[in-house]
Amino acid sequence: MPCSGNWSASGPPCCGEAVKHYILVVEDNPLNRELLCDWLEVEGHEVSSVEDLAAAMSSLENRRPDAVLLDVQLGDQDGLSLLRGCENNPDLALSR
């Protein structure tokens, strides 16, 4: 789900403007997720957040992010299994 706040693409950056990215935040702790999203949005990035691996995989299938901030301890789930799942799927393979 998108984080709160408004972000719109205004075209390519020019003359010293920072490049803005689409970032997926995978975090099960609501407070941490909100803080990360707020901080990234203040920096001008487009941010989506999810709270579990199933939602993360669905989000990755719908839109490929420029970066993923991944909590490796998602309650009873292992966040690293998302990386393994992406490595095994050529359409979702993430660069390192």
Beta strands, then each sheet from edge to edge (+ up, - down):
strand 1: 22-26
strand 2: 46-50
strand 3: 67-70
strand 4: 73-74
strand 5: 77-78
sheet 1: 2+ 1+ 3+
sheet 2: 4+ 5-
end
